[in-house]
Amino acid sequence: MAQQAMGVQKNTLYVGGLAEEVNESILHATFIPFGDIKDVRTPLDQATQKHRSFGIVTFLEKEDGNL
């Protein structure tokens, strides 16, 4: 409730449990049917240079993030 009063928009999704084969292109293709996407990230583990089994999808509109 306090977040709404301050105007905080939740247009970012955390997507966990990703298989090693999943990349940013696959994540983008999976979520684009729900709305326009601003950004997709799969943070890398610095030691292995593989993603850390999660991704972040940011939509342009907060309504699109309400899946």
Salt bridges, closest charged atoms under 4 A:
GLU20 OE2 - LYS50 NZ 3.29
ASP39 OD2 - ARG41 NE 2.94
